[in-house]
């Protein structure tokens, strides 16, 4: 979809050097485990392909996506590191995944579909078997796990697949004091032991998500899956990005579209839930919930020049209003017209917007609409080259 804003009036800036820095920080915390960079949801709203390239440049050994179509787009962009996709439906194109050398997460029903695709392509599939250790989403149940292993080993003996990995997902690693993570990790170790007893020799065992990378070194195993931290955001309510040594990669910028003097008691935006407490100046900012700015974030901070103000009244579809107070009289002309506005980035932080909207920082960045142009900073030029293909990238077993 073509962006509806010009970068001069509204944009998100993505600092790819921040992405690289964050990957190095994560890799240091996870060592000696390898790092998988999760780039689902268009790289958490940052742009999947530029983020993936920057992550690989910084040493990410793997990439992760939810859907196979996302993984195929990475392959089409020439990215050849191993990629795992784990969220499927009966309409998923498993044949395309096998041809492109994409690793496929298998929880239960997918196995027969993957095997049918492998037979059709006469090429073995690369699969990661997932065990549900307590999250209650994807993953084989404990009762079904033994049968899934037997089926996978039988197909592996037939040359139809290679079990590359065993994995699970943690439910409360962002709350380190809870004991459910201990329980999940114990169940995972038991599931891995069962797999090995059944004849599975996985290349990678992986359980750690972003919070577990920082809070549970016993969850690292062979590979960790790094999500929100790659983008410079903290997964912990009580810790900031700076506390973890991370740099926020996204900055949402726009400009002042209009400003005017108003009297005491002037109502602002739909519902007139906000009224000026004194004669004041209102600034109109040309972004709203159609741009991904949460409608519920009244009171969120907005930086104009060197000052931080609060969103006044309801956020509308294409615009929001900021009460600048009495010190910005513009009766003789709008001196602020066209001045740069920062909604969030390093300052104000995404976390403050999340708090104002009653949500989490993940949602704030992933919901930024496609009509807002992405501008990439510190991007490495793509130089076409004939590089060696990563293991599995051609669909051949490694």
C-alpha positions in Angstrom: 0.0 0.0 0.0 1.3 3.4 -1.0 1.8 5.8 2.0 -0.7 8.6 2.1 1.6 11.0 3.9 4.7 12.6 2.5 7.8 12.0 4.7 8.0 15.8 5.2 4.6 16.0 7.0 4.6 12.6 8.9 7.0 9.7 9.2 8.6 7.2 11.4 12.3 7.1 11.5 13.9 3.7 12.0 17.5 3.8 13.1 19.0 0.5 11.9 22.2 1.1 13.8 20.0 1.0 17.0 18.8 -2.4 15.7 22.4 -3.6 15.3 23.3 -2.3 18.7 20.4 -4.0 20.3 21.3 -7.3 18.6 24.8 -7.1 20.0 23.4 -6.4 23.4 21.1 -9.4 23.2 23.8 -11.7 21.8 26.0 -10.8 24.8 23.2 -11.6 27.2 22.4 -14.9 25.5 25.9 -16.2 24.8 26.8 -18.9 24.0 23.2 -19.5 22.6 22.5 -18.3 19.1 20.0 -15.5 18.4 16.9 -15.7 16.3 15.5 -12.2 15.5 11.7 -12.2 15.3 10.6 -10.0 12.4 6.9 -10.9 12.3 4.2 -8.2 11.9 6.5 -6.3 9.5 9.3 -6.3 11.9 7.0 -5.1 14.8 6.0 -2.2 12.5 9.6 -1.2 11.8 9.9 -2.8 8.3 10.6 -6.5 8.1 13.2 -6.6 5.4 15.4 -3.7 6.5 15.3 -4.9 10.1 16.1 -8.5 9.0 19.2 -7.3 7.0 20.4 -5.2 9.9 19.9 -8.1 12.3 21.9 -10.5 10.1 24.7 -7.9 9.7 24.8 -7.7 13.5 25.2 -11.5 13.8 21.7 -12.9 14.1 22.0 -16.5 13.1 18.3 -17.1 12.5 15.1 -15.1 11.7 11.6 -15.9 12.9 8.2 -15.1 11.4 4.7 -16.0 12.4 3.5 -16.9 8.9 5.2 -18.6 5.9 4.3 -15.8 3.6 6.4 -13.5 5.7 9.3 -15.9 5.5 8.9 -16.2 1.7 9.2 -12.4 1.4 12.5 -12.6 3.2 13.7 -15.2 0.8 12.5 -13.1 -2.2 14.6 -10.3 -0.7 17.7 -12.5 -0.9 18.0 -13.2 2.8 19.4 -16.7 3.1 19.9 -17.4 6.9 17.7 -20.1 8.4 14.1 -18.9 8.9 11.4 -20.5 11.2 7.7 -19.9 10.6 5.3 -21.3 13.3 1.7 -20.1 12.8 -0.3 -22.0 10.1 -3.8 -22.7 8.9 -5.0 -25.5 6.5 -4.6 -22.9 3.7 -0.8 -22.4 4.4 1.4 -23.1 1.4 3.8 -25.7 2.9 5.1 -26.6 -0.5 6.4 -23.1 -1.1 8.1 -23.2 2.3 9.8 -26.5 1.6 11.1 -25.2 -1.8 12.4 -22.0 -0.1 14.1 -23.9 2.7 12.0 -22.4 5.4 11.8 -24.3 8.7 8.3 -25.1 9.7 6.9 -25.2 13.3 4.8 -28.2 13.9 2.4 -28.6 16.8 0.0 -31.4 15.7 -2.2 -31.4 12.7 0.4 -29.6 10.5 2.6 -32.7 10.3 0.4 -34.6 7.8 0.1 -31.5 5.6 3.9 -30.9 5.7 4.5 -34.5 4.8 2.1 -34.3 1.8 3.9 -31.2 0.7 7.3 -32.9 1.0 6.1 -35.8 -1.1 4.7 -33.5 -3.7 8.0 -31.6 -4.0 10.2 -34.8 -3.5 12.1 -32.8 -1.0 12.5 -33.2 2.8 10.9 -30.7 5.1 12.8 -29.0 7.9 10.6 -29.0 11.0 10.7 -27.8 14.6 8.4 -29.8 16.9 6.6 -27.6 19.5 5.4 -28.7 22.9 2.9 -26.7 24.9 4.4 -26.4 28.3 1.7 -24.2 29.8 0.9 -21.2 27.5 -2.2 -22.9 26.0 -1.7 -21.7 22.4 0.1 -23.7 19.8 2.1 -26.7 20.7 1.4 -30.4 21.2 -0.2 -31.4 24.5 1.8 -33.6 26.8 -0.6 -36.4 26.1 0.0 -36.2 22.4 3.7 -35.6 22.5 4.9 -39.2 22.4 2.7 -40.0 19.4 3.9 -36.9 17.6 7.5 -37.9 18.2 6.9 -41.4 16.9 5.3 -40.0 13.7 8.1 -37.5 13.1 10.8 -40.2 13.6 9.0 -42.5 11.2 8.8 -39.8 8.5 12.4 -38.8 9.2 13.5 -42.4 8.6 11.6 -42.3 5.3 13.6 -39.2 4.3 10.6 -36.9 4.3 11.6 -34.5 7.0 14.4 -33.5 9.3 13.6 -32.6 12.9 15.8 -29.5 13.2 14.4 -28.2 16.5 12.3 -28.7 19.6 10.7 -25.6 21.1 8.2 -24.1 23.4 7.0 -20.6 24.4 7.0 -19.1 27.9 3.9 -17.4 29.4 5.1 -15.2 32.2 8.9 -14.7 31.7 8.2 -10.9 31.9 7.2 -11.5 35.6 10.5 -13.2 36.9 9.1 -13.9 40.4 6.4 -16.2 39.2 7.1 -20.0 39.4 5.2 -21.0 36.3 8.4 -20.4 34.3 10.2 -23.0 36.4 7.4 -25.4 35.7 7.4 -24.7 32.0 11.1 -25.2 31.7 11.0 -28.5 33.6 8.2 -29.8 31.2 10.3 -28.6 28.3 13.4 -30.5 29.5 11.3 -33.6 29.9 9.9 -33.2 26.4 13.4 -32.9 24.9 14.5 -36.0 26.8 11.6 -37.9 25.4 12.5 -36.7 21.9 16.1 -37.8 22.3 14.9 -41.2 23.6 12.7 -41.5 20.5 15.7 -41.0 18.2 15.4 -37.2 17.5 18.7 -35.4 17.5 17.7 -31.7 17.2 20.2 -29.1 16.1 18.5 -26.4 18.3 16.4 -26.4 21.4 14.7 -23.1 22.1 12.4 -21.7 24.7 13.5 -18.2 25.6 11.6 -15.2 24.4 12.8 -11.6 25.0 12.1 -11.4 28.8 13.7 -14.8 29.4 16.8 -13.8 27.6 17.4 -11.2 30.3 15.8 -12.8 33.3 16.3 -16.6 32.8 19.7 -17.7 31.6 18.6 -21.3 32.3 16.1 -21.0 29.5 18.7 -20.2 26.8 19.5 -23.7 25.6 20.9 -23.6 22.0 18.9 -20.7 20.6 16.9 -17.7 21.9 14.1 -15.8 20.1 14.5 -12.1 20.5 11.5 -9.9 19.8 10.7 -6.6 21.3 14.2 -6.0 22.6 15.5 -6.0 19.0 13.5 -2.8 18.5 14.9 -1.3 21.7 12.0 -1.8 24.0 11.8 -3.4 27.4 9.5 -6.3 28.1 9.5 -5.6 31.8 7.0 -3.1 33.4 9.6 -2.1 36.0 12.6 -1.7 33.7 13.3 0.8 30.9 15.1 0.3 27.6 18.1 2.2 29.1 18.2 -0.2 32.1 18.7 -3.1 29.7 21.2 -1.3 27.5 18.8 -1.0 24.6 18.1 1.9 22.2 14.6 2.5 20.8 14.8 2.2 17.0 11.5 4.0 16.1 10.8 7.7 16.3 7.4 8.9 15.2 7.6 12.5 13.8 5.2 15.0 12.3 4.7 18.7 12.1 2.3 21.3 13.4 -0.6 21.7 10.9 -2.3 24.7 12.5 -2.4 26.8 15.7 -4.8 29.4 17.1 -5.6 31.4 20.2 -8.7 30.4 22.1 -10.5 31.7 25.2 -11.0 30.1 28.6 -13.4 27.2 28.4 -12.8 26.3 24.8 -13.9 22.7 24.1 -11.4 20.5 22.3 -12.2 17.6 20.0 -15.2 15.2 19.9 -17.3 14.9 23.1 -15.8 18.2 24.4 -14.3 16.2 27.3 -11.4 18.7 27.5 -11.8 22.4 27.9 -9.1 25.0 28.3 -8.6 26.3 31.8 -7.4 29.7 30.7 -6.9 31.7 27.5 -4.6 29.5 25.5 -3.1 28.4 22.2 -4.1 25.1 20.6 -1.8 23.3 18.1 -3.3 20.9 15.6 -1.2 17.8 14.9 -2.1 15.9 11.6 -2.0 12.3 12.8 -4.7 10.2 14.4 -6.0 6.6 14.9 -6.0 5.9 11.1 -2.2 6.4 11.4 -2.0 3.9 14.3 -2.0 6.5 17.1 -4.2 5.0 19.8 -7.6 6.7 20.1 -7.5 6.0 23.9 -4.2 7.8 24.5 -5.6 11.2 25.6 -3.0 12.8 27.9 0.0 11.2 26.1 3.1 13.3 25.8 4.1 15.2 22.6 7.3 17.0 22.1 7.2 20.3 20.1 10.7 21.9 20.0 12.2 21.7 23.5 8.9 21.5 25.3 6.7 18.5 26.1 2.9 18.9 26.1 0.0 16.5 26.5 -2.6 15.4 24.0 -5.8 17.3 24.8 -9.1 15.7 24.3 -10.0 12.7 22.2 -7.7 11.6 19.4 -9.5 11.7 16.1 -9.1 9.7 12.9 -6.5 12.0 11.3 -5.6 14.6 13.9 -5.1 15.4 17.5 -4.9 18.6 19.5 -2.3 19.9 22.0 -3.1 22.7 24.5 0.1 24.8 24.5 -1.0 27.0 27.4 -1.0 30.8 27.6 2.7 31.4 26.6 2.3 30.8 22.9 0.0 33.6 21.6 -0.2 33.5 17.9 -2.6 36.3 17.1 -0.1 38.0 14.8 0.8 34.8 12.9 1.3 31.1 13.6 5.1 30.9 14.4 4.7 27.2 15.2 3.2 26.2 11.9 5.4 23.5 10.4 7.5 23.0 13.5 8.6 19.4 14.1 6.6 17.3 16.5 7.8 14.0 18.1 5.1 11.7 19.4 7.4 9.0 20.7 11.0 7.7 20.4 13.7 8.0 22.9 11.9 11.1 24.3 9.0 10.9 24.9 9.2 7.2 25.2 6.9 4.5 23.7 6.2 3.4 27.3 4.6 6.7 28.2 2.3 6.3 25.2 1.5 2.7 26.2 0.6 3.9 29.7 -1.7 6.6 28.4 -3.4 4.1 26.1 -3.7 1.4 28.7 -1.6 -1.1 26.7 2.0 -2.3 26.2 4.8 -0.9 24.1 4.6 -3.8 21.7 1.2 -2.6 20.5 2.2 1.1 20.1 4.9 0.3 17.5 3.2 -2.6 15.7 0.0 -0.6 15.1 1.7 2.3 13.2 -0.2 2.3 9.9 1.3 1.6 6.5 0.3 5.0 5.3 2.9 6.5 7.5 6.2 6.5 5.5 9.2 4.7 7.0 12.5 6.5 6.7 15.6 4.4 7.4 18.7 5.8 9.0 22.1 4.1 8.9 21.0 1.6 6.2 23.8 -0.5 4.7 23.6 -0.4 0.8 22.5 -3.8 -0.6 25.2 -5.0 -2.9 24.2 -8.0 -5.1 26.6 -10.9 -4.6 26.7 -14.6 -5.2 26.9 -15.8 -1.6 26.9 -19.3 -0.2 23.4 -20.5 0.7 22.7 -21.1 4.4 22.0 -24.7 5.5 18.5 -25.6 4.5 17.9 -22.5 2.3 17.5 -24.7 -0.8 15.4 -27.3 0.9 18.2 -29.8 1.2 18.7 -31.4 4.7 21.7 -30.1 6.5 
